[in-house]
Amino acid sequence: MPLSAALNDADLEFKCLECDHAFKRKGSWFKVISTFKCEGCGAANRIGYADKLALFEKHSAPFG
Ligand SMILES: [Zn+2]
C-alpha cells in the first residue's frame, strides 16, 4: 500500500511521542524523513513506514 500522492501538498498533523506537541508538515515531507526533532521538547522521534501509513490513512479518511 503506497503513501498517497494526493497528500503531498496537504498539511498533516503529527504529535511528539514524548510531549504531545503537535506540528504540521506537508505529506511530501513525511515521505522522505525517518526521524524528526520535536520543536517543543527537542526529543528525537522515529517515524517508521507503519507510522507514515497510519498518518496518511488518518488524513485521507473521508469525512461525513
Ligand atoms: Zn516533544
N, CA, C, O and the ligand as a Tripos MOL2 file, in Angstrom:
@<TRIPOS>MOLECULE
protein
  257   255    65     0     0
PROTEIN
NO_CHARGES

@<TRIPOS>ATOM
      1 N           0.8520   -1.2000    0.0000 N.3       1 MET1
      2 CA          0.0000    0.0000    0.0000 C.3       1 MET1
      3 C           0.8820    1.2430    0.0000 C.2       1 MET1
      4 O           1.5890    1.5060    0.9730 O.2       1 MET1
      5 N           0.8420    2.0040   -1.0860 N.am      2 PRO2
      6 CA          1.7100    3.1920   -1.1980 C.3       2 PRO2
      7 C           1.1610    4.3660   -0.3960 C.2       2 PRO2
      8 O          -0.0180    4.4060   -0.0420 O.2       2 PRO2
      9 N           2.0460    5.3180   -0.1210 N.am      3 LEU3
     10 CA          1.6130    6.5520    0.5210 C.3       3 LEU3
     11 C           1.0240    7.4400   -0.5660 C.2       3 LEU3
     12 O           1.6800    7.7200   -1.5690 O.2       3 LEU3
     13 N          -0.1980    7.8760   -0.3680 N.am      4 SER4
     14 CA         -0.9260    8.5960   -1.4040 C.3       4 SER4
     15 C          -0.2610    9.9080   -1.8150 C.2       4 SER4
     16 O           0.0850   10.7380   -0.9740 O.2       4 SER4
     17 N          -0.0900   10.0740   -3.1270 N.am      5 ALA5
     18 CA          0.4720   11.3130   -3.6460 C.3       5 ALA5
     19 C          -0.5050   12.4720   -3.4890 C.2       5 ALA5
     20 O          -0.1250   13.6400   -3.5770 O.2       5 ALA5
     21 N          -1.7590   12.1320   -3.2570 N.am      6 ALA6
     22 CA         -2.7860   13.1700   -3.0970 C.3       6 ALA6
     23 C          -2.5390   14.0320   -1.8680 C.2       6 ALA6
     24 O          -3.0640   15.1410   -1.7590 O.2       6 ALA6
     25 N          -1.7320   13.5110   -0.9390 N.am      7 LEU7
     26 CA         -1.4760   14.2580    0.2950 C.3       7 LEU7
     27 C          -0.1210   14.9560    0.2970 C.2       7 LEU7
     28 O           0.2980   15.4970    1.3200 O.2       7 LEU7
     29 N           0.5650   14.9450   -0.8430 N.am      8 ASN8
     30 CA          1.8790   15.5860   -0.9140 C.3       8 ASN8
     31 C           1.8570   17.0430   -0.4650 C.2       8 ASN8
     32 O           2.7650   17.5070    0.2250 O.2       8 ASN8
     33 N           0.8130   17.7530   -0.8630 N.am      9 ASP9
     34 CA          0.7330   19.1810   -0.5520 C.3       9 ASP9
     35 C          -0.2520   19.4850    0.5780 C.2       9 ASP9
     36 O          -0.5860   20.6410    0.8370 O.2       9 ASP9
     37 N          -0.7050   18.4250    1.2430 N.am     10 ALA10
     38 CA         -1.6310   18.6210    2.3570 C.3      10 ALA10
     39 C          -0.8550   18.7380    3.6720 C.2      10 ALA10
     40 O           0.1940   18.1190    3.8460 O.2      10 ALA10
     41 N          -1.3850   19.5340    4.5830 N.am     11 ASP11
     42 CA         -0.7790   19.6530    5.9060 C.3      11 ASP11
     43 C          -1.2330   18.4910    6.7730 C.2      11 ASP11
     44 O          -2.4230   18.3380    7.0470 O.2      11 ASP11
     45 N          -0.2840   17.6760    7.2000 N.am     12 LEU12
     46 CA         -0.5970   16.5530    8.0800 C.3      12 LEU12
     47 C          -0.1120   16.8670    9.4880 C.2      12 LEU12
     48 O           0.9630   17.4380    9.6710 O.2      12 LEU12
     49 N          -0.9070   16.4920   10.4750 N.am     13 GLU13
     50 CA         -0.5370   16.7820   11.8590 C.3      13 GLU13
     51 C           0.0320   15.5460   12.5370 C.2      13 GLU13
     52 O          -0.5350   14.4560   12.4510 O.2      13 GLU13
     53 N           1.1570   15.7300   13.2100 N.am     14 PHE14
     54 CA          1.7830   14.6480   13.9550 C.3      14 PHE14
     55 C           2.0970   15.1560   15.3460 C.2      14 PHE14
     56 O           2.4790   16.3120   15.5280 O.2      14 PHE14
     57 N           1.9320   14.2800   16.3290 N.am     15 LYS15
     58 CA          2.2120   14.6810   17.7060 C.3      15 LYS15
     59 C           3.4640   13.9950   18.2190 C.2      15 LYS15
     60 O           3.6790   12.8030   17.9990 O.2      15 LYS15
     61 N           4.2880   14.7790   18.9110 N.am     16 CYS16
     62 CA          5.5050   14.2500   19.5240 C.3      16 CYS16
     63 C           5.1420   13.1240   20.4840 C.2      16 CYS16
     64 O           4.1940   13.2280   21.2640 O.2      16 CYS16
     65 N           5.9210   12.0410   20.4090 N.am     17 LEU17
     66 CA          5.6500   10.8940   21.2650 C.3      17 LEU17
     67 C           6.0220   11.1790   22.7180 C.2      17 LEU17
     68 O           5.5480   10.5020   23.6310 O.2      17 LEU17
     69 N           6.8630   12.1750   22.9240 N.am     18 GLU18
     70 CA          7.3310   12.4880   24.2770 C.3      18 GLU18
     71 C           6.4560   13.5130   24.9890 C.2      18 GLU18
     72 O           6.0740   13.3170   26.1430 O.2      18 GLU18
     73 N           6.1410   14.6040   24.2970 N.am     19 CYS19
     74 CA          5.4640   15.7180   24.9790 C.3      19 CYS19
     75 C           4.0950   16.0520   24.3810 C.2      19 CYS19
     76 O           3.4030   16.9430   24.8720 O.2      19 CYS19
     77 N           3.7060   15.3370   23.3230 N.am     20 ASP20
     78 CA          2.4090   15.5550   22.7000 C.3      20 ASP20
     79 C           2.3060   16.8900   21.9630 C.2      20 ASP20
     80 O           1.2080   17.3300   21.6230 O.2      20 ASP20
     81 N           3.4390   17.5280   21.7190 N.am     21 HIS21
     82 CA          3.4490   18.7650   20.9560 C.3      21 HIS21
     83 C           3.0570   18.4650   19.5090 C.2      21 HIS21
     84 O           3.6910   17.6440   18.8460 O.2      21 HIS21
     85 N           2.0080   19.1340   19.0220 N.am     22 ALA22
     86 CA          1.5340   18.8820   17.6660 C.3      22 ALA22
     87 C           2.2080   19.8270   16.6780 C.2      22 ALA22
     88 O           2.4030   21.0050   16.9760 O.2      22 ALA22
     89 N           2.5580   19.3180   15.5200 N.am     23 PHE23
     90 CA          3.1100   20.1670   14.4720 C.3      23 PHE23
     91 C           2.5750   19.6780   13.1390 C.2      23 PHE23
     92 O           2.0870   18.5540   13.0210 O.2      23 PHE23
     93 N           2.6760   20.5480   12.1280 N.am     24 LYS24
     94 CA          2.1820   20.1910   10.7990 C.3      24 LYS24
     95 C           3.2800   20.3120    9.7650 C.2      24 LYS24
     96 O           4.0730   21.2530    9.7770 O.2      24 LYS24
     97 N           3.3090   19.3450    8.8770 N.am     25 ARG25
     98 CA          4.2250   19.3600    7.7380 C.3      25 ARG25
     99 C           3.4660   18.8270    6.5230 C.2      25 ARG25
    100 O           2.4230   18.1860    6.6490 O.2      25 ARG25
    101 N           4.0130   19.1080    5.3560 N.am     26 LYS26
    102 CA          3.4260   18.5900    4.1280 C.3      26 LYS26
    103 C           3.5890   17.0690    4.0440 C.2      26 LYS26
    104 O           4.5320   16.5040    4.5980 O.2      26 LYS26
    105 N           2.6600   16.4190    3.3460 N.am     27 GLY27
    106 CA          2.7530   14.9800    3.1500 C.3      27 GLY27
    107 C           4.0730   14.5760    2.5130 C.2      27 GLY27
    108 O           4.6490   13.5460    2.8620 O.2      27 GLY27
    109 N           4.5510   15.3930    1.5740 N.am     28 SER28
    110 CA          5.8030   15.0820    0.8890 C.3      28 SER28
    111 C           6.9830   15.0800    1.8580 C.2      28 SER28
    112 O           7.9500   14.3440    1.6590 O.2      28 SER28
    113 N           6.9060   15.9060    2.9130 N.am     29 TRP29
    114 CA          7.9700   15.9580    3.9250 C.3      29 TRP29
    115 C           7.9960   14.6580    4.7140 C.2      29 TRP29
    116 O           9.0610   14.0840    4.9430 O.2      29 TRP29
    117 N           6.8110   14.1920    5.1310 N.am     30 PHE30
    118 CA          6.7470   12.9540    5.9060 C.3      30 PHE30
    119 C           7.2770   11.7630    5.1110 C.2      30 PHE30
    120 O           7.8360   10.8260    5.6820 O.2      30 PHE30
    121 N           7.0980   11.8040    3.7980 N.am     31 LYS31
    122 CA          7.5300   10.6810    2.9700 C.3      31 LYS31
    123 C           9.0390   10.4610    3.0110 C.2      31 LYS31
    124 O           9.5090    9.3250    2.9480 O.2      31 LYS31
    125 N           9.7900   11.5480    3.1180 N.am     32 VAL32
    126 CA         11.2410   11.4140    2.9720 C.3      32 VAL32
    127 C          12.0020   11.3500    4.2840 C.2      32 VAL32
    128 O          13.1650   10.9450    4.2970 O.2      32 VAL32
    129 N          11.3790   11.7400    5.3880 N.am     33 ILE33
    130 CA         12.0980   11.7280    6.6590 C.3      33 ILE33
    131 C          11.8880   10.3900    7.3850 C.2      33 ILE33
    132 O          10.9350    9.6660    7.0990 O.2      33 ILE33
    133 N          12.7790   10.0760    8.3190 N.am     34 SER34
    134 CA         12.5980    8.8770    9.1440 C.3      34 SER34
    135 C          12.6390    9.2380   10.6290 C.2      34 SER34
    136 O          12.1600    8.4890   11.4800 O.2      34 SER34
    137 N          13.2210   10.4010   10.9190 N.am     35 THR35
    138 CA         13.2190   10.9110   12.2820 C.3      35 THR35
    139 C          12.9890   12.4120   12.2260 C.2      35 THR35
    140 O          13.2180   13.0420   11.1930 O.2      35 THR35
    141 N          12.5430   12.9780   13.3240 N.am     36 PHE36
    142 CA         12.4580   14.4240   13.4050 C.3      36 PHE36
    143 C          12.7080   14.8520   14.8390 C.2      36 PHE36
    144 O          12.4680   14.0940   15.7790 O.2      36 PHE36
    145 N          13.1890   16.0720   14.9940 N.am     37 LYS37
    146 CA         13.4400   16.6040   16.3210 C.3      37 LYS37
    147 C          12.2700   17.4950   16.7030 C.2      37 LYS37
    148 O          11.9350   18.4390   15.9880 O.2      37 LYS37
    149 N          11.6510   17.1860   17.8380 N.am     38 CYS38
    150 CA         10.4880   17.9280   18.2930 C.3      38 CYS38
    151 C          10.8310   19.3910   18.5590 C.2      38 CYS38
    152 O          11.8530   19.7080   19.1690 O.2      38 CYS38
    153 N           9.9550   20.2700   18.0870 N.am     39 GLU39
    154 CA         10.1440   21.7060   18.3100 C.3      39 GLU39
    155 C           9.8610   22.0740   19.7610 C.2      39 GLU39
    156 O          10.3410   23.0900   20.2630 O.2      39 GLU39
    157 N           9.0720   21.2280   20.4300 N.am     40 GLY40
    158 CA          8.6680   21.5320   21.7930 C.3      40 GLY40
    159 C           9.6840   21.1010   22.8380 C.2      40 GLY40
    160 O          10.1060   21.9080   23.6670 O.2      40 GLY40
    161 N          10.0830   19.8190   22.8020 N.am     41 CYS41
    162 CA         10.9400   19.2840   23.8570 C.3      41 CYS41
    163 C          12.3110   18.8580   23.3490 C.2      41 CYS41
    164 O          13.1930   18.5400   24.1460 O.2      41 CYS41
    165 N          12.5000   18.8490   22.0400 N.am     42 GLY42
    166 CA         13.8050   18.5080   21.4920 C.3      42 GLY42
    167 C          14.0490   17.0160   21.3510 C.2      42 GLY42
    168 O          15.1350   16.6010   20.9490 O.2      42 GLY42
    169 N          13.0490   16.2050   21.6790 N.am     43 ALA43
    170 CA         13.2140   14.7570   21.5890 C.3      43 ALA43
    171 C          13.2800   14.3120   20.1320 C.2      43 ALA43
    172 O          12.6040   14.8710   19.2690 O.2      43 ALA43
    173 N          14.1010   13.3030   19.8710 N.am     44 ALA44
    174 CA         14.1780   12.7200   18.5390 C.3      44 ALA44
    175 C          13.1140   11.6490   18.4070 C.2      44 ALA44
    176 O          13.1420   10.6440   19.1180 O.2      44 ALA44
    177 N          12.1780   11.8620   17.4970 N.am     45 ASN45
    178 CA         11.1130   10.8950   17.2460 C.3      45 ASN45
    179 C          11.4270   10.1110   15.9830 C.2      45 ASN45
    180 O          11.8750   10.6690   14.9820 O.2      45 ASN45
    181 N          11.1850    8.8130   16.0460 N.am     46 ARG46
    182 CA         11.3270    7.9940   14.8490 C.3      46 ARG46
    183 C           9.9560    7.8480   14.1890 C.2      46 ARG46
    184 O           8.9650    7.5790   14.8670 O.2      46 ARG46
    185 N           9.9010    8.0230   12.8910 N.am     47 ILE47
    186 CA          8.6650    7.7730   12.1530 C.3      47 ILE47
    187 C           8.9460    6.6890   11.1300 C.2      47 ILE47
    188 O           9.5700    6.9340   10.0980 O.2      47 ILE47
    189 N           8.4760    5.4860   11.4310 N.am     48 GLY48
    190 CA          8.6680    4.3530   10.5320 C.3      48 GLY48
    191 C           7.6020    4.3250    9.4540 C.2      48 GLY48
    192 O           6.6780    5.1390    9.4510 O.2      48 GLY48
    193 N           7.7430    3.3780    8.5400 N.am     49 TYR49
    194 CA          6.7890    3.3020    7.4410 C.3      49 TYR49
    195 C           5.3710    3.0490    7.9410 C.2      49 TYR49
    196 O           4.4140    3.6070    7.4060 O.2      49 TYR49
    197 N           5.2340    2.2050    8.9680 N.am     50 ALA50
    198 CA          3.9130    1.9170    9.5250 C.3      50 ALA50
    199 C           3.2800    3.1740   10.1080 C.2      50 ALA50
    200 O           2.0720    3.3860   10.0020 O.2      50 ALA50
    201 N           4.1160    4.0010   10.7240 N.am     51 ASP51
    202 CA          3.6120    5.2650   11.2920 C.3      51 ASP51
    203 C           3.1380    6.1930   10.1820 C.2      51 ASP51
    204 O           2.1170    6.8670   10.3140 O.2      51 ASP51
    205 N           3.8900    6.2200    9.0890 N.am     52 LYS52
    206 CA          3.5150    7.0700    7.9520 C.3      52 LYS52
    207 C           2.1960    6.5990    7.3410 C.2      52 LYS52
    208 O           1.3210    7.3990    7.0090 O.2      52 LYS52
    209 N           2.0800    5.2820    7.2040 N.am     53 LEU53
    210 CA          0.8360    4.7340    6.6650 C.3      53 LEU53
    211 C          -0.3540    5.1350    7.5140 C.2      53 LEU53
    212 O          -1.3930    5.5390    6.9930 O.2      53 LEU53
    213 N          -0.1970    5.0190    8.8340 N.am     54 ALA54
    214 CA         -1.2800    5.3650    9.7500 C.3      54 ALA54
    215 C          -1.6180    6.8500    9.6430 C.2      54 ALA54
    216 O          -2.7860    7.2390    9.6690 O.2      54 ALA54
    217 N          -0.5770    7.6680    9.5230 N.am     55 LEU55
    218 CA         -0.7680    9.1060    9.4200 C.3      55 LEU55
    219 C          -1.5180    9.4750    8.1370 C.2      55 LEU55
    220 O          -2.4560   10.2710    8.1620 O.2      55 LEU55
    221 N          -1.0910    8.8880    7.0250 N.am     56 PHE56
    222 CA         -1.7350    9.1710    5.7450 C.3      56 PHE56
    223 C          -3.1680    8.6550    5.7300 C.2      56 PHE56
    224 O          -4.0750    9.3000    5.2030 O.2      56 PHE56
    225 N          -3.3490    7.4740    6.3230 N.am     57 GLU57
    226 CA         -4.6780    6.8740    6.3910 C.3      57 GLU57
    227 C          -5.6360    7.7910    7.1430 C.2      57 GLU57
    228 O          -6.7700    8.0240    6.7230 O.2      57 GLU57
    229 N          -5.1430    8.3030    8.2670 N.am     58 LYS58
    230 CA         -5.9550    9.1620    9.1220 C.3      58 LYS58
    231 C          -6.3870   10.4290    8.3870 C.2      58 LYS58
    232 O          -7.5260   10.8760    8.5190 O.2      58 LYS58
    233 N          -5.4630   11.0020    7.6070 N.am     59 HIS59
    234 CA         -5.7530   12.2600    6.9350 C.3      59 HIS59
    235 C          -6.4800   12.0990    5.6090 C.2      59 HIS59
    236 O          -7.0060   13.0650    5.0560 O.2      59 HIS59
    237 N          -6.5060   10.8650    5.1040 N.am     60 SER60
    238 CA         -7.1840   10.6510    3.8220 C.3      60 SER60
    239 C          -8.5780   10.0700    4.0240 C.2      60 SER60
    240 O          -9.3210    9.8800    3.0610 O.2      60 SER60
    241 N          -8.9310    9.7900    5.2730 N.am     61 ALA61
    242 CA        -10.2490    9.2420    5.5510 C.3      61 ALA61
    243 C         -11.3300   10.2470    5.1800 C.2      61 ALA61
    244 O         -11.2300   11.4300    5.5050 O.2      61 ALA61
    245 N         -12.3540    9.7700    4.5040 N.am     62 PRO62
    246 CA        -13.4430   10.6760    4.1180 C.3      62 PRO62
    247 C         -14.2310   11.1660    5.3270 C.2      62 PRO62
    248 O         -14.4330   10.4300    6.2920 O.2      62 PRO62
    249 N         -14.6660   12.4040    5.2600 N.am     63 PHE63
    250 CA        -15.4550   12.9760    6.3450 C.3      63 PHE63
    251 C         -16.9070   13.0960    5.9210 C.2      63 PHE63
    252 O         -17.2060   13.4650    4.7850 O.2      63 PHE63
    253 N         -17.7910   12.7880    6.8260 N.am     64 GLY64
    254 CA        -19.2060   12.9370    6.5600 C.3      64 GLY64
    255 C         -19.7170   11.8040    5.6910 C.2      64 GLY64
    256 O         -20.9020   11.7640    5.3610 O.2      64 GLY64
    257 ZN          8.2200   16.8580   22.1510 Zn       65 ZN65
@<TRIPOS>BOND
     1     1     2 1
     2     2     3 1
     3     3     4 2
     4     3     5 am
     5     5     6 1
     6     6     7 1
     7     7     8 2
     8     7     9 am
     9     9    10 1
    10    10    11 1
    11    11    12 2
    12    11    13 am
    13    13    14 1
    14    14    15 1
    15    15    16 2
    16    15    17 am
    17    17    18 1
    18    18    19 1
    19    19    20 2
    20    19    21 am
    21    21    22 1
    22    22    23 1
    23    23    24 2
    24    23    25 am
    25    25    26 1
    26    26    27 1
    27    27    28 2
    28    27    29 am
    29    29    30 1
    30    30    31 1
    31    31    32 2
    32    31    33 am
    33    33    34 1
    34    34    35 1
    35    35    36 2
    36    35    37 am
    37    37    38 1
    38    38    39 1
    39    39    40 2
    40    39    41 am
    41    41    42 1
    42    42    43 1
    43    43    44 2
    44    43    45 am
    45    45    46 1
    46    46    47 1
    47    47    48 2
    48    47    49 am
    49    49    50 1
    50    50    51 1
    51    51    52 2
    52    51    53 am
    53    53    54 1
    54    54    55 1
    55    55    56 2
    56    55    57 am
    57    57    58 1
    58    58    59 1
    59    59    60 2
    60    59    61 am
    61    61    62 1
    62    62    63 1
    63    63    64 2
    64    63    65 am
    65    65    66 1
    66    66    67 1
    67    67    68 2
    68    67    69 am
    69    69    70 1
    70    70    71 1
    71    71    72 2
    72    71    73 am
    73    73    74 1
    74    74    75 1
    75    75    76 2
    76    75    77 am
    77    77    78 1
    78    78    79 1
    79    79    80 2
    80    79    81 am
    81    81    82 1
    82    82    83 1
    83    83    84 2
    84    83    85 am
    85    85    86 1
    86    86    87 1
    87    87    88 2
    88    87    89 am
    89    89    90 1
    90    90    91 1
    91    91    92 2
    92    91    93 am
    93    93    94 1
    94    94    95 1
    95    95    96 2
    96    95    97 am
    97    97    98 1
    98    98    99 1
    99    99   100 2
   100    99   101 am
   101   101   102 1
   102   102   103 1
   103   103   104 2
   104   103   105 am
   105   105   106 1
   106   106   107 1
   107   107   108 2
   108   107   109 am
   109   109   110 1
   110   110   111 1
   111   111   112 2
   112   111   113 am
   113   113   114 1
   114   114   115 1
   115   115   116 2
   116   115   117 am
   117   117   118 1
   118   118   119 1
   119   119   120 2
   120   119   121 am
   121   121   122 1
   122   122   123 1
   123   123   124 2
   124   123   125 am
   125   125   126 1
   126   126   127 1
   127   127   128 2
   128   127   129 am
   129   129   130 1
   130   130   131 1
   131   131   132 2
   132   131   133 am
   133   133   134 1
   134   134   135 1
   135   135   136 2
   136   135   137 am
   137   137   138 1
   138   138   139 1
   139   139   140 2
   140   139   141 am
   141   141   142 1
   142   142   143 1
   143   143   144 2
   144   143   145 am
   145   145   146 1
   146   146   147 1
   147   147   148 2
   148   147   149 am
   149   149   150 1
   150   150   151 1
   151   151   152 2
   152   151   153 am
   153   153   154 1
   154   154   155 1
   155   155   156 2
   156   155   157 am
   157   157   158 1
   158   158   159 1
   159   159   160 2
   160   159   161 am
   161   161   162 1
   162   162   163 1
   163   163   164 2
   164   163   165 am
   165   165   166 1
   166   166   167 1
   167   167   168 2
   168   167   169 am
   169   169   170 1
   170   170   171 1
   171   171   172 2
   172   171   173 am
   173   173   174 1
   174   174   175 1
   175   175   176 2
   176   175   177 am
   177   177   178 1
   178   178   179 1
   179   179   180 2
   180   179   181 am
   181   181   182 1
   182   182   183 1
   183   183   184 2
   184   183   185 am
   185   185   186 1
   186   186   187 1
   187   187   188 2
   188   187   189 am
   189   189   190 1
   190   190   191 1
   191   191   192 2
   192   191   193 am
   193   193   194 1
   194   194   195 1
   195   195   196 2
   196   195   197 am
   197   197   198 1
   198   198   199 1
   199   199   200 2
   200   199   201 am
   201   201   202 1
   202   202   203 1
   203   203   204 2
   204   203   205 am
   205   205   206 1
   206   206   207 1
   207   207   208 2
   208   207   209 am
   209   209   210 1
   210   210   211 1
   211   211   212 2
   212   211   213 am
   213   213   214 1
   214   214   215 1
   215   215   216 2
   216   215   217 am
   217   217   218 1
   218   218   219 1
   219   219   220 2
   220   219   221 am
   221   221   222 1
   222   222   223 1
   223   223   224 2
   224   223   225 am
   225   225   226 1
   226   226   227 1
   227   227   228 2
   228   227   229 am
   229   229   230 1
   230   230   231 1
   231   231   232 2
   232   231   233 am
   233   233   234 1
   234   234   235 1
   235   235   236 2
   236   235   237 am
   237   237   238 1
   238   238   239 1
   239   239   240 2
   240   239   241 am
   241   241   242 1
   242   242   243 1
   243   243   244 2
   244   243   245 am
   245   245   246 1
   246   246   247 1
   247   247   248 2
   248   247   249 am
   249   249   250 1
   250   250   251 1
   251   251   252 2
   252   251   253 am
   253   253   254 1
   254   254   255 1
   255   255   256 2
@<TRIPOS>SUBSTRUCTURE
     1 MET1         2 RESIDUE 1 A MET
     2 PRO2         6 RESIDUE 1 A PRO
     3 LEU3        10 RESIDUE 1 A LEU
     4 SER4        14 RESIDUE 1 A SER
     5 ALA5        18 RESIDUE 1 A ALA
     6 ALA6        22 RESIDUE 1 A ALA
     7 LEU7        26 RESIDUE 1 A LEU
     8 ASN8        30 RESIDUE 1 A ASN
     9 ASP9        34 RESIDUE 1 A ASP
    10 ALA10       38 RESIDUE 1 A ALA
    11 ASP11       42 RESIDUE 1 A ASP
    12 LEU12       46 RESIDUE 1 A LEU
    13 GLU13       50 RESIDUE 1 A GLU
    14 PHE14       54 RESIDUE 1 A PHE
    15 LYS15       58 RESIDUE 1 A LYS
    16 CYS16       62 RESIDUE 1 A CYS
    17 LEU17       66 RESIDUE 1 A LEU
    18 GLU18       70 RESIDUE 1 A GLU
    19 CYS19       74 RESIDUE 1 A CYS
    20 ASP20       78 RESIDUE 1 A ASP
    21 HIS21       82 RESIDUE 1 A HIS
    22 ALA22       86 RESIDUE 1 A ALA
    23 PHE23       90 RESIDUE 1 A PHE
    24 LYS24       94 RESIDUE 1 A LYS
    25 ARG25       98 RESIDUE 1 A ARG
    26 LYS26      102 RESIDUE 1 A LYS
    27 GLY27      106 RESIDUE 1 A GLY
    28 SER28      110 RESIDUE 1 A SER
    29 TRP29      114 RESIDUE 1 A TRP
    30 PHE30      118 RESIDUE 1 A PHE
    31 LYS31      122 RESIDUE 1 A LYS
    32 VAL32      126 RESIDUE 1 A VAL
    33 ILE33      130 RESIDUE 1 A ILE
    34 SER34      134 RESIDUE 1 A SER
    35 THR35      138 RESIDUE 1 A THR
    36 PHE36      142 RESIDUE 1 A PHE
    37 LYS37      146 RESIDUE 1 A LYS
    38 CYS38      150 RESIDUE 1 A CYS
    39 GLU39      154 RESIDUE 1 A GLU
    40 GLY40      158 RESIDUE 1 A GLY
    41 CYS41      162 RESIDUE 1 A CYS
    42 GLY42      166 RESIDUE 1 A GLY
    43 ALA43      170 RESIDUE 1 A ALA
    44 ALA44      174 RESIDUE 1 A ALA
    45 ASN45      178 RESIDUE 1 A ASN
    46 ARG46      182 RESIDUE 1 A ARG
    47 ILE47      186 RESIDUE 1 A ILE
    48 GLY48      190 RESIDUE 1 A GLY
    49 TYR49      194 RESIDUE 1 A TYR
    50 ALA50      198 RESIDUE 1 A ALA
    51 ASP51      202 RESIDUE 1 A ASP
    52 LYS52      206 RESIDUE 1 A LYS
    53 LEU53      210 RESIDUE 1 A LEU
    54 ALA54      214 RESIDUE 1 A ALA
    55 LEU55      218 RESIDUE 1 A LEU
    56 PHE56      222 RESIDUE 1 A PHE
    57 GLU57      226 RESIDUE 1 A GLU
    58 LYS58      230 RESIDUE 1 A LYS
    59 HIS59      234 RESIDUE 1 A HIS
    60 SER60      238 RESIDUE 1 A SER
    61 ALA61      242 RESIDUE 1 A ALA
    62 PRO62      246 RESIDUE 1 A PRO
    63 PHE63      250 RESIDUE 1 A PHE
    64 GLY64      254 RESIDUE 1 A GLY
    65 ZN65       257 GROUP 0 **** ****
